[in-house]
Amino acid sequence: MLRNNLEPSRPLLALSSRLLWSHPVVKAAEIASDLGFQGLELWTEHLWREGPPSGLEGKLARLPLRYFLHGPFMDLNPCSRNPRVAKLSLTEQLKALELARGLGIDLVVVHPGRCSSSKDPPEEYWPALLESLGLLARRARGFGITLAVENMEPRPKEILVRPIDLERLFGEISSLGLCLDLAHAAVGGLGMVEEFLARLGSRIRHVHISNVGDGKVHLPLDKGRLPLTPAALDFLREFRGALTLEGAWEPGEQVARLGLTKLRGLLEGGDSREKLAPSVDNTNKSQGGSNEKAD
């Protein structure tokens, strides 16, 4: 079973396989291990490229890593107005839970559905959102898997963005956990990061970290700005789950190596505290964090 490779640490430093997208999954795991990461968050789409994962568990188990799965979201929307798209999307997310069970992975991160059009009121999508996540939560619970819903960045069509949105979700589906994406939250202002911690800290099961800046998220940790305040850093230093380094704009081994060095410096104290924002920032909460065109 891949889930028991390591004793828990506070926090466990993991790498998103998206940063090593150009490599086969096993090679990506080997690189992550060689760099010094303790875990690897496998993107389902990364696994899709290689077909059925025959023998994959044994190959991954040879490495001293704990594994997590990021559920599929590319081209998918379980809340789509098109019922065929919604059905296919949910089917693929359910298959990802089967994949995780087969690999012995006990935590899966999932993106929630979104509005089909930015002109639609998000409230109209809540029934579909609760239906899809409710089914996923029941299936995950039956498999002994923790299902962590990721908070999305404030941009057109997203539904689960603010702490109050996630609180509402957890009030309806109590078995769900939160994957706190710090970059997504920081697009809404550092005050939103601290609000997530204050209101939903006990729900956080997994954390994503990358930098933000110039209207972009998931920058390397030496570009843009850290999505952290001193209070957020204190939380991370005591967090018992995985802190996963993400990156999309500049993937690669060098970015992963640099990111791990930066994370270790932050968590060990070093010179990090004076570089953090000194106070809560409640500005820019309504601004989008990407250049995605609304439709």
N, C-alpha and C positions, 0 to 999 in steps of 0.2 A: 504494500500500500504506500503510495507516494506521500500521504498526509503525515506520516510519522517519521520522516527522515531526520528531523531536527528537534531538539528541545527548544521550547519557546524562548525568545529573547525580547527585550523591550527597547525599541521595536525591532522586528525582523526586517532587514533591508532587502527589498526585492527589486527586480528589474522587469519592466514590461517587454515582452518579446517583440513589440512593435518597433523598438529601438534597434533590433537586430533582424529586421524584416527580410533582408536580402539573404539570410542564411537559412538552411533547413532547421527545423525545430530542435533536433538533437544537437546540432552544431551551435545553435544559439544558446542552448542550455550549458554546453561545455564552456562557451565564452563567458557566460554569466558567472559560472562557478570559478573559472580561472581568474576573473577580475576581482573576486572576493564577495560577490553577492551571496546572500543566504537563501534567496527565493527567486522564483521566476513566475510571472503572471503570463500565462499562455493565451494569446488571442485565438479564439476559435477560427477566425479566418486564416490565421497562420497555419493551423492544423489542416484546414480544408485543402490547402494547396497541395498537400502530400497524400491525399486520399485516405483510405481506411487506416487507422492507427495500429496496424498489426505489429505486435512486438514493441510498441513505443513505451509502454509502462516499464518494461524491464530495462530498456536503454536509459530512460530518465532516472530510474531508481538507483542506478549506479553512481549518480552524482550526488554530492552532499547539499541538495537543494530541497526546499519545500515549494510545492507547486500550487498555483491558483489558476482559475480559468476566467477569462473575460468573455462573457457571452457574445454571440454575434449581433451585429447591428447594421453592418453595411447593407444598403438597399432594402432594409427591413423597417417595418412600422406596425407593431401589433395593434395600434389604435387607428389604423388607416380607415378612411371613409370607404375605401374599396374593400369589401368583405373578403375577397380572394387574397388580396395582399395581407390583410390582417391575419387571416387563417394561416397562410404560409409562414408569416413572420413568427407567430406563436409556435408553430410546429418546429421551426428551426431552433427557437429558444429551448423548447422542451428536449429536442435532440441533444442540445449542448449539455443539459443536465445529465442525460444518459452517458454522454461522452465523459463528463467529469466523474460520474460514478465508476465507469469502466477504468479510468485512470487512477482511481483512489483519491481524487481531489475533493476536499471538503469545504471549499469556499468558492462561490461563483459570483462574479460581478455582472450585473445586468443593467443595460440602458432601458429606461422606460419608453413607452410609446410617446408620440408627439402629435400635434395637430397636422392635418393634411394641408392646411392653408393658414398663413399668418392672419388671414381675415376672419378666421373662425374663433369664437370665444372658447378658451381652454376648458371652461366648465362643461361644455357639451361633450368633451372627451373623457370625463371622469368615469362614467359607467364602463366604457371599454377598457380604460386604464386599470380599474379595480378588478374587472373580470380576468384580464390577461395576467396581471401580477398575482392575483389570488390563486389562479391555477398553477402558476410557476411556484408559488410559495408552498402550496400543498404538496406538489411533486417533490420539491427540494427537501421538505421536512420528512417525507417518506424515505428519501434516500440518505438521510443524515447529513445533508448539505446545508450550509449557511448561505442564504441568498441575500446579497448586499446590493441594494439599488443605488445607483450613482446619481448624485445631484448634477443637473445639467447647467450649462452656462446661460446667462440671460441673453437670449437671442430669439428671433421670431420662431414661432411654432412649438417651442419647448413648454412643457407643463410643470415638471418638478424642478424648480429653480431655487425657491426661497425656503428657509427653514420651516415656515408655516405650511408650505406645500407638503413637505416631507412629514411634518407632524400629523397632518391630516391623513396621509397615506398610512402611517404606522398606527393611527387610531382605528383604521379600518382593517388592517392586516397586521396583526401584532407579531407574527413570526419573522417579519422582514427585518434586516439590518440595513445600515447605511454605509455605502462606500463614499467617503468624503473626498471629492476631488477639490483640492485646495485652489488650483488655478481657476476652475469653473467658478468657485465661490468668490474668489478675489476680483473677478471681473465686475462683480456687483459692489466692490469696495471691501476694504479690510474689515470694516464693521460687520459685513456679512459672514466673513470667516469666523469672527468671534461669536456671532450670534448662533451659528451652527454648533459651535463648541458648547455654548452656554445652554442651549435648548435641547440639543440632541447628542451631547457627548456620550451618554450611556448607550446610544444606539449605534455608535460608530464601530464597525467591525473590520474596516479596511480603509487605507488612505492612499490617494494618488497625489504625487507632488511633481510639479514642473513650474517653470517661471512664466510670467505674463509680461506683456508690453507691446506697444505699437499696434493695438487692436488684435493681438495674437495670444493664443494660449498654447501651452505645451512647448515652450521654448526651453533650451538647455539651461542649466543652473548658473551658467556664466553669462547669460544674456537676459535682458529685461530686468524684472525685479522679483524677489521672493514673495510668495503669497502668504507671508507669515508676520505675526506680531509676537512680542515676547510671550503673551499668554498662549498663543498657538504653539510656540516652540516648547513651552513648558508642558503642554498637553502631549506633544509628540514624544518628548523624552520619557514620559511615563506610560505611553501607549503600549499595549500588550499584543497588538496585531501586527500586520505587515504594512510597511511604508514603501510603496512602489514608485520607483522613478519612471516617469513617462517622458515622451518626447516625440514630436511628429515633424517639426520643421527641419531638424537636423539629426536624423537618426544615424547610428553608427557606433562602433566600438569605442572610439575616442570620447564621444559624448557620454557614453555609459561610464567610462572610467573616470572622467572628470566629475560626473554627477555623484558617483559613489564617494569620491574624496570630499566633495562639498557636503554631502549628507553626514558623513562621519564627523566633519568639523562642526557642523551645526549641533549634532546630538551630544558631542563630547564637550561642548562649551566653547572652546577656542576663542575666536574673535568675532563670533557671530552676532552677539546680542546688540552691539552698538550699530550694526548694519540693518537692523530691523526697524520697521515703522514704530515710532515710540508711542503712538496712541491710535485709538479706533478711528477709522476713516469711513464715514457714512456717505461719501459722495459717489456719484456715477452708478447708482443702483439700477437705473433703468437703461443703461447703455449696453448694447450688444458687444460680444467679445470676438466676433469673427466678421469676415467680409462676405459671408453667405448672403446671397440675394433672396429677399422674401418673395414668395409667390402667392 
